[in-house]
Amino acid sequence: MKLLAAAALCAAATLVPSAAGSPRSGNLHATKDCTGFDGAAGSYCMITSSSLPAIEVGSKILYLQPAALLTPQGTDVVLDLPGPGNNAAYGNCSLAVGRCTFWGGTGKFTWFHASVAVSYLSGPNWAWTGTYSFTPD
């Protein structure tokens, strides 16, 4: 009887999704405010909304070579979450082709991949629309 109860408890536990978990892939929609982008070293945009819980509001997109953002090659970027911890995603963005891609990172962004179209909204505001996954290469 105890064995049956333990098996039922284990089966029930596998059916309950983790509150901290998120889907391993899906659509990504985010908006960002680029008031902090001035074209100089250290320029950044700040996430103002995101459909992916791992990309928290207040996260910064740091542009490592801001002058290259308007070229087809683009600039390397770091998506850095607010608060403590080593949670960052690495990628490249080009406004010349209207795309950002991400391939891996640390902490929450281990195995992270994303490809998003970049579109202008208004004022300092921009949008990302695309897909993401958390899968090893």
N, C-alpha and C positions, 0 to 999 in steps of 0.2 A: 504494500500500500504506500509506504514512504517513497519507494522508488518511482511509483506512478505519479505521485504528487510532485516529486522533484523534476521528473520529465515534463510534466505539464507546466511547471513554473519556468523551466528553461525555454520551452516552446513559446510561451507567452512573452518572455523577455526578448526573443528574437523578432517578434512582431511589432514591438513598440519602438518607433524610431527615436534615435538619440536627439535630445533637444539641442545639443551643440552641433549636430551633424547637418550637412547640407547636401543637396544633390551633387553628384560627381561631374555632371555636365548639364548645359542648358543655355538658355538665352541670357544675354547680359545687356542691361540698359542702365546707363549712368549719366548724370549731369555733373558738370564741373564749372566752377567760377575761376576765371583766369585773371582776376585782379592782381594777383601776385606775379604775373608774368610780365617782365619788362624787357626781355631779350638779353639780359645780362646773366652771367654765371649765377647760379642759385635761383633762377626763375622757376616758378611752380604754378600749378593750378590746384584747386582744392575740390574734392568730391563733395557735392551737395545732395546727391541722392544716388542710390544704387539698388538694383534688384538682387544683387549677390551679397548676402550678409557678411562674407569675408572682406568685402571692400566697404569699410566703414565710412560713414559721413565724417568729414574732417580729415580723411586721408589726403596726402599730398602726392602729386605727380611731379617729380623733380626732373628737369630737363638738363642733361649733362653737357650738351653742346647746343644751347638754344639757337644759335645762328643757323644751324643746319636744319631746323624744323621745317623750313620752307623748301628744302631740296628733296629730290626723290629718295636719296639715301636716308634722310631724316636724322634724328638724334636718338641716342640711347636715353632711356628713362628709367626711373625707379619709382614704383608706387609704394609709398611708405605710410604705414598705418599710424594713427595717433596713439599715444600712450606707451607704456613700457612693453618690452619684448622685441624679439628679432623677427618681425613680420614684414617682409618686403617682396615685391614682385619685380622682375627685370624684363625690359622690353625695348621697343623702338617705335617711335612715332614720326610720321611725315604728313604734314598738311598738304604737300604737293600731290600726294596720292590719296589723302584723306583716310589714312588707316593707322591704327596702332596694333602691334602684336606683342604678346607677352609669352615668355617661355621659361617658366620656373621661378624659383625664389627661395625664401627661407620661411620657417615657421608655418603659418597658415597657408603659405603659397608654394610649399614643396609640391612639385609635379603640376603646377598651375600653367595652363596654356589658354590664351584668349586671342581672338582676332575681332577687332571692332572698327566699324566705320566711324569717322569723326565728322560731325556736322555742326555748323554754326547755328546758334539759336538767336541770341540778341545780346547787345552790350558785351560784357565779359564772359558770357555763358555759352558753353559748348555741350554737345551730347555724344555719348558712345552708344552704339547699337551693334551687337554682334553675338558671338557665342563664346563659351568657355568650357574647359574641362580640367579635371584634376586626374591626369593619367600619366604614368611613366612613358618615356619615349621608347 
